Amino acid sequence: MSAAPHTGLPPADFTGMAALVTGGASGIGAATAALLRDRGARVAVLDRDPSGAPVGTIPVRADVTDDHAVRAAVARAVAELGALHTLVGNAGIGAVGTVEDNDDAEWHRVLDVNVLGLVRCARAALPALRRTAAGAPGRVSITHTCSIAATAGLPQRALYAAGKGAVLSLTLAMAADHLREGIRVNCVNPGTADTPWIDRLLDAADDPAAERAALHARQPMGRMVTAGEVAAAIASLASPGASGITGTALAVDGGMQGVRLRAVT
């Protein structure tokens, strides 16, 4: 028997499944939505500006800080998809500075998006996920985009790290709460990823080229990770092949968390 031709695409392990990706119109979210689509899933993208949603996905507009809008958008997505197997909670914003550099309003704004935004999306999606889980054991999951900032102290990231630390704890608590309902909950912890947010951060630096080089260098691999690499990790955790994995944080960080290299002399 001859081997199947190689198409260059990943295995279609999401065939027959439906996914909702929040913040899916750019960066890691767009890469994830496109990858799930290419692996056979029907995909909806929830974003406050879904115009950048990958071709072949269903765009739905909502701001994750608006509970009413989130509920309506999730209901619309589920109706168009016909079911929901996978929620990818990815919508988030960045923050720079020490505890002295951001006022209370900025703390509330960032935590409202990065933590409560995940809560609102999961709360709206859980009824549909439960319905699917009743007949599809091992195929239903929630995957959050967390950060290496949740587990490693990084300079000038106090607010961002506090929020991502909450996301890590939220992921573990949700994994316990929903395990017996057949819903797996995991997160990925990217290191510094080469995304539009990093581009905007570098644009504001005094020396963008030097700052980019420093961001590459602080990861033992010698470069920032890509949105596609983070998307591949999200897809791996959401895949039916990961049916035995829940309550796990998967680092995609070029070795930042666990690797210590000797200095080159």
N, C-alpha and C positions, 0 to 999 in steps of 0.2 A: 504494500500500500504506500503510495507516495505521500510525502509530507504536504500539509496545507501550505499554500504560498504565504510568504512573509509580507504583510501589508505595511509594516512600520507602525501600526497602532497597537496599544496595549490590549490585553485580553478583554473580551466583552463580558466581564464578570458582573456587570450591573444590568444585564438584559432583563427586562420586565420589571425593573425597579424605578421608583420615582424619588427625586431628591430636590430639596430646597436649600439654596445657598444664600446666606445673607451677606451683604456687602460684596455681591458677586459680579459687580460691573467693572471692577478694576483690580489690579494687583493679584494677591493670593486668591481672592475670591473668584475673580474671572478665570484664573488658571485652573482652579478647582472645578468650577462649573463646566469649563470646556473639556476637562479630562473625564469627568463623570459622563458627560454627553458622549464622548468618544468611546467610552467603555460600555455604552448601551443604555444608560439611564435616560429617562425623561427628566428634564431639569428645569426648575423655575428659579429665577434670580430675584431676590428682594433687595432693593437698594433705593436710597432716596433719589438717585438719578440713575435709573436703569438703562439709559441710552447706550451705555457701553457693554451691556450684557452680550455674551458670546452668541454668535449666530446659531439658531436652532434651539435656543432656550426660551423660556417664557418669562418676559420681564414683568415684575410687579413693583409698584412704587409704594414705599413707606419709609418713614423715619423711625428708627428703632426706639427713639425716646417718646414716641406717641403710641400708647397702648391700644387705643381704638384703631389707629391706622394699621398697626401690626396685626391685630386680630382680623381685620378686614382683608389685608393682603394675604395672610396665610390661608384664610378660608377660600379666597379666589384661587390661589395657587393649587390647593388641594383639589378644588373642584375641576380645574383644568387638567391636572395631572391624573386624577382619578383615584389616587391613593397617596400615601407618603411613607417611604421606607427610611429615608435618611434626611436628617437636618444637619446642615453645616452652619454653626454659629460663628461667623467670621467678621461681621461688621464691627469696626472699631476705629478709634482715632489715636494719634500719638500725643505725647506730652514730654516736654523737656524741662529740666531744672531740678534744683534741690527743694527741700520742703519750704524754703524761704521764698522761692521764686514764683510760686503760683498761689493766687488768693483763693478764698473759699469758693467763689463762683466757678473758677476753673476746675477745682477739685470736684465739685458737684457735676459740672458739665461732662468731664471725662469719665467719671464713674457711672454717670447716667447712661452713657453710650456703651462703655466697655464691659460693664457688669450687668446693670439692669437691662440693657439692650438684649443680652443673651437670655436673661430671665423671661422677658416679655415674649421673645420668639419661641422659646421652649414651651412656655405656658400655653401659647396659642396652638402650638403644633402637637402637643402631647395627646389630645383626644384622637387625632388622626393616626399618630404613631401607634397608639394602643390598639386601634382597630386593625391595623395592618399586622401588628405583632401577634395577634390572636391566631392568625393563619399562616404566619411566615416566621417561624422560630429561627433566631440567629441572623435574620436579615434586616433588623430594625435597629437604628443607632442615631445618636447625637454625637457630633464631634465639634469641639470648640477650638478656635485658634487662640492659644494662650501665648506664652513667650518665655524665652530663657530668662527674662527679667524676673519671672516668678521664683526662680531657684538660684539665681546668681546675682550678687550685688554689682550693679553697673552705675557708673557715675552719671549724674545729671538725668536720672530717670526715676526720682522718688515717687511722683504721682503715677506715672505709667506702671512702675513695678508694683505699687500697692494694688492697683486695679487688676493686674495680671495675677498677682498672688491670690486675690479673691476668686478669679476665674479658675485657678487650679483647685482651690478648696471647693468651689461650687461643683466642679466636674466630679470630684470624688464623692461628694454628698449625693449628687444626682445619680451616680452609678449605683450607690446603695439603695436609694429610694425606688429606682425603677427596674432593678435587676429582675425581680420576680414578675414584672409585667412583660418581660422579654425585650426590654429596651437597653441596649448597651450605651454607655456614655464614656467618652475618652476625650483627650485633647492632644494637640501637637504644640510643641514649644520651639518655635523658630528662633534661631539666632538672628543676627542682623541680616535681613533679607533685602535684596536689591529690588525695591518697589518704588512706585511713584511717591510714597511718603518720604522715603529716604532721599529721593531726588529733590523734593521740596526743602528738606532739612539741609541738604548740601548747598542748595541755592542761597540759603541765608547765612552760610558760613563765610568767614573772612577769606579763607583759602579753600574753596571747594575741592580742588584736586588733592591737597594734602589731607583733608578730612576724609575723603573717599579712600585714600590709601590707608589711613589709620583704621577705618572700619574693616577693610579687607584684612589687615594685619592682625587684628585682635582675635580672629578666629583661627585656631590652629591649622585649619585647612589652607589658610592663606588667602581666602576670598570670602565674600558674602555668599550666602546661599541664594538660590533663585526662587522665584514664585512657583515655578514648575516643580522644584524639588519638594517644597512644602506641600503643594497640591498632591503630589504622589504619596506623601505620608498620610494626608487626610484620607485619600481614597483607599489606602491600605487598611486603615482602621475602620472605615465604613464598609469595606467589602465583606461579603458573606464568608470569605476565607478567614476573617478575623472573628468568627462567631464565638471564640473562647476568650476574647479580650474585652475587658471592661475595667473602668477605674484606672486607666493607664495614661501617663503623660509621655509622649514620644518626642524626644529632642531631635530637632533638625537644625543643627547649630554649628556645623563644621568642626565639632569637637570641643566647643567652648565649655560645656558642662563637665566632661569627664576626662579630657585629654590634657596632659601637661608635657610639653616638649622641652627638651634641653635647649638652651640658647645656642645659636650657631656662632662659633668663634672662628 
